[in-house]
Amino acid sequence: MTPTRHALPAVAVPDRRPALVAAVALAVLTALSIPATALLDTADRPATRTVLGLGFLVVAALEVVVGWGLYVVLRERAHSSAYAALVSRAGYAVLLAAAAGRLLWPGGNGVAGFRADWSLALV
């Protein structure tokens, strides 16, 4: 006699792509932030400042991606926390992008201007 198979109830599998995108973006922004921050002290030439400014703009964009990923993952269970993660990451990204603009803009005081604006973002 063969055993009968019973149908298992369908279980909704959550979409894990936003979490994966956020995790990859977080890894990449960390990998970019550490060397970019270390290179700030040597950014005395315009070309170096431009590369660092663009690097920090990429980091700012990735901050928004991480915030979006956290929002999508958390919004069903913890809406307030999800919204706070999105807003705080986006706010930090705006301040970081403004600080990076100080590196890119010819009259932006270079590294000193970047550090002054970035310190506001870290508070």
One Martini backbone bead per residue (centre of mass of N, CA, C, O) as a GRO file, in nm:
protein
  123
    1MET     BB    1   0.097   0.037   0.022
    2THR     BB    2   0.049   0.370  -0.040
    3PRO     BB    3   0.104   0.670   0.053
    4THR     BB    4  -0.056   0.954   0.119
    5ARG     BB    5  -0.079   1.276  -0.003
    6HIS     BB    6  -0.068   1.588   0.136
    7ALA     BB    7  -0.153   1.900   0.114
    8LEU     BB    8   0.005   2.186   0.146
    9PRO     BB    9   0.001   2.478   0.258
   10ALA     BB   10   0.023   2.788   0.158
   11VAL     BB   11   0.317   2.989   0.165
   12ALA     BB   12   0.426   3.297   0.212
   13VAL     BB   13   0.691   3.445   0.047
   14PRO     BB   14   0.907   3.667   0.102
   15ASP     BB   15   1.060   3.937  -0.030
   16ARG     BB   16   1.428   3.958  -0.047
   17ARG     BB   17   1.542   4.182  -0.234
   18PRO     BB   18   1.558   4.439  -0.056
   19ALA     BB   19   1.756   4.313   0.148
   20LEU     BB   20   1.980   4.253  -0.056
   21VAL     BB   21   2.020   4.537  -0.163
   22ALA     BB   22   2.087   4.665   0.113
   23ALA     BB   23   2.331   4.486   0.181
   24VAL     BB   24   2.503   4.556  -0.065
   25ALA     BB   25   2.502   4.863  -0.027
   26LEU     BB   26   2.637   4.856   0.253
   27ALA     BB   27   2.898   4.719   0.164
   28VAL     BB   28   2.982   4.928  -0.051
   29LEU     BB   29   2.979   5.185   0.127
   30THR     BB   30   3.194   5.079   0.319
   31ALA     BB   31   3.416   5.024   0.104
   32LEU     BB   32   3.422   5.337   0.022
   33SER     BB   33   3.449   5.502   0.291
   34ILE     BB   34   3.716   5.417   0.413
   35PRO     BB   35   3.918   5.511   0.187
   36ALA     BB   36   3.806   5.798   0.152
   37THR     BB   37   3.867   5.894   0.438
   38ALA     BB   38   4.175   5.830   0.429
   39LEU     BB   39   4.224   6.030   0.167
   40LEU     BB   40   4.168   6.322   0.270
   41ASP     BB   41   4.466   6.407   0.357
   42THR     BB   42   4.559   6.380   0.027
   43ALA     BB   43   4.356   6.618  -0.093
   44ASP     BB   44   4.541   6.859  -0.274
   45ARG     BB   45   4.412   6.794  -0.543
   46PRO     BB   46   4.167   6.828  -0.772
   47ALA     BB   47   4.146   6.530  -0.866
   48THR     BB   48   4.120   6.403  -0.586
   49ARG     BB   49   3.869   6.563  -0.497
   50THR     BB   50   3.688   6.458  -0.723
   51VAL     BB   51   3.697   6.159  -0.657
   52LEU     BB   52   3.595   6.188  -0.365
   53GLY     BB   53   3.331   6.335  -0.427
   54LEU     BB   54   3.213   6.107  -0.601
   55GLY     BB   55   3.231   5.889  -0.386
   56PHE     BB   56   3.038   6.036  -0.181
   57LEU     BB   57   2.795   6.038  -0.374
   58VAL     BB   58   2.766   5.733  -0.389
   59VAL     BB   59   2.724   5.692  -0.087
   60ALA     BB   60   2.466   5.862  -0.071
   61ALA     BB   61   2.300   5.685  -0.263
   62LEU     BB   62   2.332   5.422  -0.092
   63GLU     BB   63   2.185   5.526   0.156
   64VAL     BB   64   1.908   5.533   0.018
   65VAL     BB   65   1.895   5.233  -0.052
   66VAL     BB   66   1.907   5.132   0.238
   67GLY     BB   67   1.656   5.282   0.339
   68TRP     BB   68   1.460   5.150   0.144
   69GLY     BB   69   1.511   4.855   0.226
   70LEU     BB   70   1.426   4.890   0.521
   71TYR     BB   71   1.142   4.985   0.465
   72VAL     BB   72   1.038   4.737   0.310
   73VAL     BB   73   1.100   4.526   0.535
   74LEU     BB   74   0.953   4.695   0.794
   75ARG     BB   75   0.657   4.814   0.726
   76GLU     BB   76   0.465   4.583   0.836
   77ARG     BB   77   0.583   4.568   1.148
   78ALA     BB   78   0.757   4.869   1.154
   79HIS     BB   79   0.674   5.161   1.048
   80SER     BB   80   0.827   5.371   1.217
   81SER     BB   81   1.110   5.247   1.179
   82ALA     BB   82   1.110   5.251   0.872
   83TYR     BB   83   1.076   5.556   0.840
   84ALA     BB   84   1.324   5.639   1.009
   85ALA     BB   85   1.534   5.502   0.829
   86LEU     BB   86   1.473   5.657   0.571
   87VAL     BB   87   1.505   5.949   0.676
   88SER     BB   88   1.791   5.928   0.797
   89ARG     BB   89   1.938   5.833   0.541
   90ALA     BB   90   1.849   6.067   0.360
   91GLY     BB   91   1.958   6.298   0.535
   92TYR     BB   92   2.252   6.209   0.530
   93ALA     BB   93   2.280   6.216   0.221
   94VAL     BB   94   2.239   6.519   0.187
   95LEU     BB   95   2.479   6.609   0.365
   96LEU     BB   96   2.696   6.449   0.210
   97ALA     BB   97   2.648   6.581  -0.066
   98ALA     BB   98   2.714   6.868   0.027
   99ALA     BB   99   3.001   6.803   0.118
  100ALA     BB  100   3.097   6.696  -0.160
  101GLY     BB  101   3.056   6.970  -0.302
  102ARG     BB  102   3.304   7.102  -0.164
  103LEU     BB  103   3.506   6.926  -0.333
  104LEU     BB  104   3.394   7.005  -0.629
  105TRP     BB  105   3.394   7.295  -0.567
  106PRO     BB  106   3.620   7.543  -0.615
  107GLY     BB  107   3.491   7.729  -0.353
  108GLY     BB  108   3.468   7.487  -0.105
  109ASN     BB  109   3.746   7.442   0.072
  110GLY     BB  110   3.758   7.151   0.042
  111VAL     BB  111   3.840   6.962   0.306
  112ALA     BB  112   3.748   7.169   0.517
  113GLY     BB  113   3.457   7.193   0.410
  114PHE     BB  114   3.383   6.899   0.432
  115ARG     BB  115   3.431   6.861   0.737
  116ALA     BB  116   3.231   7.075   0.832
  117ASP     BB  117   2.975   6.941   0.701
  118TRP     BB  118   3.011   6.647   0.804
  119SER     BB  119   2.987   6.710   1.109
  120LEU     BB  120   2.683   6.776   1.087
  121ALA     BB  121   2.595   6.482   0.997
  122LEU     BB  122   2.711   6.333   1.271
  123VAL     BB  123   2.508   6.469   1.492
   0.00000   0.00000   0.00000
